[in-house]
Amino acid sequence: MFNEPITTVEQAKEYFRAFYCSHFHMGYHGLEERNNEYKKLGITEQMEAEWINEQFDEFYFGIMENKLDKNLFWQYHWKMYDLYANLKTESMLRKMLEVTRRLQDLASTLDTLDKVIIAETINGRTIQSARTGLIYKAYDSGNIEIAKEFADLSFHFSNFNKWKFWDKNERFRNSAKLCKAIKRELGL
């Protein structure tokens, strides 16, 4: 993929976005030579924030307008969360809520596993004490009502027909159990 040297800001932007707007991914998956070229261009945090916002909005509008592959909505939602976690703006948090509501409206068309992955993004993907996920992010930013709504949405995506999806029951139960624990901890 990036065989040519990075010599322009536009190339740097393409490189940054190819690695999910993440220096971690650039360092882990990128090429050391390309990373050094990127650094030499003196890309500012402000420029990167603009690129993160652009990527976030592309996913946002793609889901809201149903222009992206619905089989990957869970992945776009997850990537949006990661982008939001970089900047943690009020606007991005509200857009995350809108997108999650939109996914709730589309839930009947989503694969069963996709639903639990969306719930896990809402709850957080690490240990509870790490306070990741949309419920904690909303709560910690003072948006208690949004945190409550994310908890309700998590329960929605954790709901399943235990006879039809017996092989996925444990993952769904764990997601619902974690959401209940978070709600109890936060008093939601």
Order of alpha helices (4+ residues) and beta strands (2+ residues): alpha-alpha-alpha-alpha-alpha-alpha-alpha-alpha-alpha-alpha
